[in-house]
Amino acid sequence: KKPKKLGEWRDTVAKSFENSSKESQNIIDGSFLWKVRKKKILGIRFFRRKFRVDFKKLNIHYTPAPNKITLGIQRFAPDRFFKLDMANIVDVRKGFSTDTFNEVQKNIKANSRNAKKLLPDNCFSIIFDHRKHVKGNYTLDLVCKDHETRESWFFVIQELIEAMKEVEHQKEYELYLREKFNSADISGTGFLNLHEFSLLLKQINIFLEEEDI
C-alpha cells in the first residue's frame, strides 16, 4: 500500500530497531573504525573515522577529514552533512568480500603497520544501491578494532536490511517521488516555483491547465 505520509516507512523500520538500539549503545555513541579506500594514484589508503548510527532517522554519521573546513562545517551543522542514508544499503558482507579488500590483501606487506589490524574477522563491507546518488564509492569497506565490534555492526546492518524488506514498496514509492522532485528542482533551493512545479506534474503524467496549477 502507499504510505499515508512521506517517511512513514522510516518510522516503521525505526520502531523495529527499538530493542536492537538498547543493546547497541556503543554503535549509538560511535566506534572508531578504519575506512579503506582505493585511490587511483595513491593506491590503498586507510582513514580512521568515528562512525555512529542514528536509529531514529536511519543514518550513519561519520567524522570528516580533520581539516579546518570540514570540522567547522560539522561543528555548526553536525547532523546535516557527513552522513550516509541507510535506506540505500542493499547488502553487508563479512571479511574480505569486495574488490578493495581483495586488492589490499594481495598487495599489503606482512610487516606493514596496517597488516596487524587487517584481519578478516575484524572486517566488513556495506554495499549501497548503485542506482542511488551515493557520494563516493558504492561500497564502504571498514576495519574494526576487534571481532566483537565487527559483529555488533554487522548485526545492526543485517537487521536493517531485513526490516527494509517489509517496507520495500513504501520505500521505493517515496524515493521515486523524491527523485522526481529533485529533478524538477532546477534551482536547487529545496522548493518548487510555479514553473518547476509544472515540470514535476508533467513528469508524473499529471496534465493540468495553467489556471488550475
Helices and strands as residue ranges (DSSP letters): H 8-16, H 18-22, H 25-29, E 31-39, E 43-54, E 59-62, H 68-76, E 83-85, G 86-88, E 89-94, H 99-107, G 120-122, E 123-128, E 139-143, H 147-166, H 168-184, H 194-203
